[in-house]
Amino acid sequence: MDALFSQDIWNDFQRQLDVFCKSKKVVFLKIEPDLYGLGEMTHVIPKGYQSSPHSIQPVRTVLIDLEGDDSTILSRMKPKTRYNIHLARRKGVQVFPSADIHEFYTMMEITGQRDHFPVHSLQYYQKIYELFHESGDCELFLASYESTPLAGLMVFSQGSRTWYFYGASNNRKREFMPTYLLQWQAIQWAKNKGCTIYDLWGIPDAPDEILERDFANRSDGLWGVYRFKRGFGGQVVRAAGPWDRVYKPLLYRLYLFLMEKRSTLN
């Protein structure tokens, strides 16, 4: 935060947050800062906050360096990933920008059922696309074969970074590897916007040695997507947070108790 704001600006912002939270009888405020380090690197927790055992967003991700030409970026990828990108092209897969949120949502539902994860509503995807696409900070890409949609992804950019947040595919022609060519097209979009980092957003929160030991044998949680994402040759980083600012200590302790109980049941 110090790199983005002066201490005076941050203190004033925090005072406004406190006034708002107290007026709404908030139990605690959770912040998941956009601060990353390699491995288990940590950052100083701001005054008045405490480290939290519960995150909303994934705390570990893979960042792809977009510096260099296409050959340089491809050379950092795993051989199988490069092969799959070229395979999709040879098979005739086409990737193009689209505004067809309905088609994308249909594939999201199929993917959620197939890979056992929840999806947002159609209205959610429509709204975020409209909000960010108008400013040029979002694009929806669809991959198709002979005019038949196969897969899609939605990416967002801000400053020097692009995030891959949502991806989906149906059950057609999966052997044509459309999702690999989709990612490559999204990387091209990010580079053309002047971004230097492509964030693959979300992998299992495990140390590097465990990630490399178990990725081929696990498919639960985020392990399945990690197998896919690691092939693009990025760097694994871990976020500094989450941090909680507590306003009602008794209710906050109840929250911690319930979260711990839920984790033991799972």
TORNUMAR-511358 format. One record per residue (C-alpha): residue in three letters; x negated, y negated, z negated; residue number from 1. Coordinates in Angstrom, 3 decimals. Layout:
N
(pt ALA, (X, Y, Z), NUM),
...
This chain:
266
(pt MET, (0.000, 0.000, 0.000), 1),
(pt ASP, (-2.866, -2.365, -0.754), 2),
(pt ALA, (-3.967, -2.099, 2.880), 3),
(pt LEU, (-0.579, -3.340, 4.055), 4),
(pt PHE, (0.459, -5.869, 1.407), 5),
(pt SER, (-1.238, -8.277, -0.934), 6),
(pt GLN, (-0.710, -7.510, -4.617), 7),
(pt ASP, (1.535, -10.564, -4.992), 8),
(pt ILE, (3.792, -9.452, -2.125), 9),
(pt TRP, (3.978, -5.914, -3.504), 10),
(pt ASN, (4.781, -7.151, -7.031), 11),
(pt ASP, (7.583, -9.377, -5.699), 12),
(pt PHE, (8.962, -6.490, -3.610), 13),
(pt GLN, (8.857, -4.198, -6.634), 14),
(pt ARG, (10.754, -6.733, -8.752), 15),
(pt GLN, (13.494, -6.875, -6.127), 16),
(pt LEU, (13.628, -3.075, -6.020), 17),
(pt ASP, (13.954, -2.920, -9.785), 18),
(pt VAL, (16.794, -5.452, -9.844), 19),
(pt PHE, (18.655, -3.534, -7.144), 20),
(pt CYS, (18.121, -0.100, -8.715), 21),
(pt LYS, (19.187, -1.243, -12.157), 22),
(pt SER, (22.281, -2.937, -10.765), 23),
(pt LYS, (23.267, 0.359, -9.135), 24),
(pt LYS, (22.457, 2.367, -12.285), 25),
(pt VAL, (19.826, 4.375, -10.417), 26),
(pt VAL, (18.256, 7.226, -12.416), 27),
(pt PHE, (14.932, 7.075, -10.581), 28),
(pt LEU, (13.380, 5.749, -7.387), 29),
(pt LYS, (11.369, 8.131, -5.213), 30),
(pt ILE, (8.679, 6.868, -2.849), 31),
(pt GLU, (6.944, 9.103, -0.315), 32),
(pt PRO, (4.156, 6.824, 0.952), 33),
(pt ASP, (2.713, 7.006, 4.429), 34),
(pt LEU, (-0.747, 7.593, 2.984), 35),
(pt TYR, (-2.675, 10.664, 4.058), 36),
(pt GLY, (-5.999, 12.272, 3.209), 37),
(pt LEU, (-7.845, 15.370, 4.275), 38),
(pt GLY, (-7.366, 18.563, 2.295), 39),
(pt GLU, (-6.365, 17.859, -1.308), 40),
(pt MET, (-7.477, 14.198, -1.329), 41),
(pt THR, (-5.380, 12.071, -3.662), 42),
(pt HIS, (-4.590, 8.348, -3.940), 43),
(pt VAL, (-4.157, 6.130, -6.989), 44),
(pt ILE, (-0.539, 6.167, -8.198), 45),
(pt PRO, (0.901, 2.628, -8.437), 46),
(pt LYS, (1.554, 1.251, -11.891), 47),
(pt GLY, (4.999, 2.210, -13.165), 48),
(pt TYR, (5.239, 5.363, -11.040), 49),
(pt GLN, (4.450, 8.965, -11.798), 50),
(pt SER, (3.620, 11.944, -9.633), 51),
(pt SER, (6.699, 13.971, -8.716), 52),
(pt PRO, (6.913, 17.747, -8.198), 53),
(pt HIS, (9.763, 17.324, -5.694), 54),
(pt SER, (9.445, 15.876, -2.196), 55),
(pt ILE, (12.169, 15.213, 0.363), 56),
(pt GLN, (9.919, 15.086, 3.418), 57),
(pt PRO, (7.133, 17.598, 4.176), 58),
(pt VAL, (3.947, 16.459, 2.445), 59),
(pt ARG, (1.559, 18.146, 4.876), 60),
(pt THR, (1.333, 17.561, 8.608), 61),
(pt VAL, (-0.892, 17.839, 11.684), 62),
(pt LEU, (-2.226, 14.698, 13.379), 63),
(pt ILE, (-3.381, 14.879, 16.998), 64),
(pt ASP, (-6.078, 12.424, 18.043), 65),
(pt LEU, (-4.996, 10.716, 21.280), 66),
(pt GLU, (-8.353, 9.048, 21.938), 67),
(pt GLY, (-9.966, 10.110, 25.207), 68),
(pt ASP, (-8.609, 11.218, 28.543), 69),
(pt ASP, (-6.257, 14.142, 29.176), 70),
(pt SER, (-9.102, 16.619, 29.615), 71),
(pt THR, (-10.551, 15.626, 26.252), 72),
(pt ILE, (-7.216, 16.022, 24.456), 73),
(pt LEU, (-6.593, 19.381, 26.131), 74),
(pt SER, (-10.092, 20.571, 25.230), 75),
(pt ARG, (-9.257, 20.193, 21.512), 76),
(pt MET, (-6.294, 22.564, 21.820), 77),
(pt LYS, (-6.335, 26.312, 21.335), 78),
(pt PRO, (-6.858, 28.196, 24.627), 79),
(pt LYS, (-3.421, 29.847, 24.374), 80),
(pt THR, (-1.720, 26.462, 24.020), 81),
(pt ARG, (-3.483, 25.073, 27.090), 82),
(pt TYR, (-2.518, 28.228, 28.955), 83),
(pt ASN, (1.152, 27.857, 27.967), 84),
(pt ILE, (1.259, 24.227, 29.125), 85),
(pt HIS, (-0.097, 25.245, 32.521), 86),
(pt LEU, (2.173, 28.309, 32.627), 87),
(pt ALA, (5.284, 26.184, 32.208), 88),
(pt ARG, (4.186, 24.014, 35.118), 89),
(pt ARG, (3.456, 27.021, 37.336), 90),
(pt LYS, (6.864, 28.493, 36.564), 91),
(pt GLY, (8.534, 25.306, 37.739), 92),
(pt VAL, (9.655, 23.816, 34.419), 93),
(pt GLN, (10.487, 20.124, 34.756), 94),
(pt VAL, (10.390, 17.610, 31.885), 95),
(pt PHE, (12.180, 14.274, 32.069), 96),
(pt PRO, (13.580, 11.537, 29.795), 97),
(pt SER, (17.279, 11.909, 29.089), 98),
(pt ALA, (20.128, 10.272, 27.207), 99),
(pt ASP, (22.140, 13.502, 27.000), 100),
(pt ILE, (22.436, 13.784, 23.225), 101),
(pt HIS, (25.272, 16.296, 23.563), 102),
(pt GLU, (23.037, 18.752, 25.438), 103),
(pt PHE, (20.257, 18.234, 22.909), 104),
(pt TYR, (22.661, 18.814, 20.012), 105),
(pt THR, (23.931, 22.033, 21.602), 106),
(pt MET, (20.349, 23.306, 21.675), 107),
(pt MET, (19.783, 22.105, 18.098), 108),
(pt GLU, (22.716, 24.241, 16.960), 109),
(pt ILE, (21.337, 27.273, 18.807), 110),
(pt THR, (17.883, 26.734, 17.329), 111),
(pt GLY, (19.271, 26.292, 13.821), 112),
(pt GLN, (21.223, 29.533, 14.046), 113),
(pt ARG, (18.282, 31.407, 15.550), 114),
(pt ASP, (15.610, 30.104, 13.149), 115),
(pt HIS, (17.836, 29.674, 10.067), 116),
(pt PHE, (17.595, 25.961, 9.333), 117),
(pt PRO, (20.314, 23.291, 8.937), 118),
(pt VAL, (20.872, 20.604, 11.561), 119),
(pt HIS, (22.336, 17.113, 11.338), 120),
(pt SER, (25.614, 16.143, 12.939), 121),
(pt LEU, (25.975, 15.093, 16.563), 122),
(pt GLN, (26.755, 11.569, 15.341), 123),
(pt TYR, (23.459, 11.466, 13.438), 124),
(pt TYR, (21.326, 12.234, 16.498), 125),
(pt GLN, (23.396, 9.866, 18.620), 126),
(pt LYS, (22.972, 7.028, 16.135), 127),
(pt ILE, (19.228, 7.321, 15.638), 128),
(pt TYR, (18.714, 7.580, 19.391), 129),
(pt GLU, (20.740, 4.422, 19.996), 130),
(pt LEU, (19.012, 2.498, 17.200), 131),
(pt PHE, (15.433, 3.278, 18.201), 132),
(pt HIS, (15.694, 3.825, 21.945), 133),
(pt GLU, (16.987, 0.314, 22.540), 134),
(pt SER, (13.746, -1.117, 21.111), 135),
(pt GLY, (11.600, 1.348, 23.082), 136),
(pt ASP, (10.556, 3.251, 19.966), 137),
(pt CYS, (12.342, 6.536, 20.716), 138),
(pt GLU, (12.615, 8.906, 23.644), 139),
(pt LEU, (14.522, 12.105, 24.228), 140),
(pt PHE, (12.850, 14.568, 26.605), 141),
(pt LEU, (14.577, 17.594, 28.088), 142),
(pt ALA, (12.885, 20.505, 29.838), 143),
(pt SER, (14.787, 22.339, 32.559), 144),
(pt TYR, (14.355, 25.070, 35.139), 145),
(pt GLU, (16.335, 24.834, 38.365), 146),
(pt SER, (18.570, 22.197, 36.729), 147),
(pt THR, (19.281, 24.449, 33.733), 148),
(pt PRO, (18.281, 22.848, 30.371), 149),
(pt LEU, (15.865, 24.979, 28.351), 150),
(pt ALA, (14.575, 22.795, 25.511), 151),
(pt GLY, (14.407, 19.256, 24.196), 152),
(pt LEU, (12.613, 17.036, 21.716), 153),
(pt MET, (13.004, 13.576, 20.250), 154),
(pt VAL, (9.978, 11.428, 19.420), 155),
(pt PHE, (9.606, 8.075, 17.675), 156),
(pt SER, (6.788, 5.550, 17.693), 157),
(pt GLN, (5.728, 2.701, 15.445), 158),
(pt GLY, (2.445, 0.845, 15.728), 159),
(pt SER, (-0.371, 3.219, 16.619), 160),
(pt ARG, (1.507, 6.401, 15.768), 161),
(pt THR, (4.122, 8.636, 17.367), 162),
(pt TRP, (6.129, 11.210, 15.390), 163),
(pt TYR, (7.673, 14.411, 16.691), 164),
(pt PHE, (10.735, 14.795, 14.465), 165),
(pt TYR, (13.307, 16.954, 16.255), 166),
(pt GLY, (12.876, 19.819, 18.668), 167),
(pt ALA, (15.249, 22.461, 20.001), 168),
(pt SER, (15.578, 25.165, 22.612), 169),
(pt ASN, (18.234, 27.560, 23.822), 170),
(pt ASN, (17.658, 31.228, 24.550), 171),
(pt ARG, (17.105, 30.868, 28.301), 172),
(pt LYS, (13.687, 31.403, 29.934), 173),
(pt ARG, (11.784, 31.137, 26.671), 174),
(pt GLU, (8.988, 33.113, 28.333), 175),
(pt PHE, (8.430, 30.045, 30.571), 176),
(pt MET, (7.087, 28.172, 27.508), 177),
(pt PRO, (9.071, 24.934, 28.025), 178),
(pt THR, (8.386, 23.660, 24.501), 179),
(pt TYR, (4.651, 23.436, 25.224), 180),
(pt LEU, (5.128, 21.304, 28.305), 181),
(pt LEU, (7.611, 19.166, 26.362), 182),
(pt GLN, (4.987, 18.378, 23.745), 183),
(pt TRP, (2.452, 17.525, 26.416), 184),
(pt GLN, (4.909, 15.114, 28.050), 185),
(pt ALA, (5.621, 13.516, 24.669), 186),
(pt ILE, (1.875, 13.116, 24.111), 187),
(pt GLN, (1.639, 11.342, 27.476), 188),
(pt TRP, (4.486, 9.032, 26.446), 189),
(pt ALA, (2.689, 8.222, 23.186), 190),
(pt LYS, (-0.586, 7.460, 24.987), 191),
(pt ASN, (1.182, 5.193, 27.479), 192),
(pt LYS, (2.589, 3.217, 24.535), 193),
(pt GLY, (-0.924, 2.699, 23.215), 194),
(pt CYS, (-0.595, 5.109, 20.292), 195),
(pt THR, (-3.749, 6.768, 19.005), 196),
(pt ILE, (-2.115, 9.422, 16.776), 197),
(pt TYR, (0.594, 11.984, 17.522), 198),
(pt ASP, (2.119, 13.314, 14.312), 199),
(pt LEU, (3.560, 16.836, 14.586), 200),
(pt TRP, (5.432, 16.240, 11.310), 201),
(pt GLY, (5.758, 19.035, 8.831), 202),
(pt ILE, (3.863, 22.244, 8.094), 203),
(pt PRO, (3.735, 24.470, 4.986), 204),
(pt ASP, (2.273, 22.793, 1.915), 205),
(pt ALA, (-0.602, 25.200, 1.449), 206),
(pt PRO, (-4.394, 24.724, 1.339), 207),
(pt ASP, (-6.256, 25.059, 4.621), 208),
(pt GLU, (-7.666, 28.476, 3.826), 209),
(pt ILE, (-4.189, 29.883, 3.102), 210),
(pt LEU, (-2.753, 28.278, 6.239), 211),
(pt GLU, (-5.380, 30.004, 8.353), 212),
(pt ARG, (-5.086, 33.282, 6.493), 213),
(pt ASP, (-1.301, 33.627, 6.651), 214),
(pt PHE, (-0.040, 31.770, 9.742), 215),
(pt ALA, (0.069, 34.879, 11.943), 216),
(pt ASN, (1.999, 36.963, 9.407), 217),
(pt ARG, (4.649, 34.598, 8.055), 218),
(pt SER, (7.745, 33.056, 9.625), 219),
(pt ASP, (9.630, 31.752, 6.571), 220),
(pt GLY, (10.132, 28.037, 5.977), 221),
(pt LEU, (7.737, 25.944, 8.043), 222),
(pt TRP, (5.373, 28.831, 8.761), 223),
(pt GLY, (6.946, 29.609, 12.119), 224),
(pt VAL, (6.491, 26.066, 13.395), 225),
(pt TYR, (2.945, 25.931, 12.022), 226),
(pt ARG, (1.918, 28.732, 14.367), 227),
(pt PHE, (3.138, 26.564, 17.224), 228),
(pt LYS, (1.753, 23.252, 15.966), 229),
(pt ARG, (-1.757, 24.428, 15.062), 230),
(pt GLY, (-2.362, 25.279, 18.703), 231),
(pt PHE, (-2.414, 21.601, 19.685), 232),
(pt GLY, (-5.747, 21.047, 17.994), 233),
(pt GLY, (-4.820, 18.418, 15.434), 234),
(pt GLN, (-6.115, 17.776, 11.945), 235),
(pt VAL, (-4.254, 18.938, 8.839), 236),
(pt VAL, (-3.636, 16.134, 6.318), 237),
(pt ARG, (-1.642, 15.828, 3.101), 238),
(pt ALA, (0.433, 12.873, 1.884), 239),
(pt ALA, (-0.341, 11.062, -1.344), 240),
(pt GLY, (3.154, 11.240, -2.812), 241),
(pt PRO, (5.819, 11.757, -3.817), 242),
(pt TRP, (5.959, 9.221, -6.646), 243),
(pt ASP, (8.921, 8.544, -8.943), 244),
(pt ARG, (9.771, 5.339, -10.826), 245),
(pt VAL, (12.044, 6.314, -13.709), 246),
(pt TYR, (14.857, 4.079, -14.975), 247),
(pt LYS, (16.836, 6.586, -17.078), 248),
(pt PRO, (14.367, 9.005, -18.743), 249),
(pt LEU, (16.921, 11.420, -20.226), 250),
(pt LEU, (18.743, 11.951, -16.938), 251),
(pt TYR, (15.418, 12.166, -15.129), 252),
(pt ARG, (14.302, 15.009, -17.411), 253),
(pt LEU, (17.593, 16.755, -16.659), 254),
(pt TYR, (16.863, 16.363, -12.948), 255),
(pt LEU, (13.408, 17.925, -13.385), 256),
(pt PHE, (14.905, 20.807, -15.358), 257),
(pt LEU, (17.542, 21.497, -12.708), 258),
(pt MET, (15.005, 21.310, -9.876), 259),
(pt GLU, (12.682, 23.728, -11.653), 260),
(pt LYS, (15.576, 26.117, -12.317), 261),
(pt ARG, (16.622, 25.993, -8.675), 262),
(pt SER, (13.089, 26.740, -7.504), 263),
(pt THR, (12.878, 29.824, -9.734), 264),
(pt LEU, (16.200, 31.097, -8.352), 265),
(pt ASN, (14.930, 30.706, -4.793), 266),
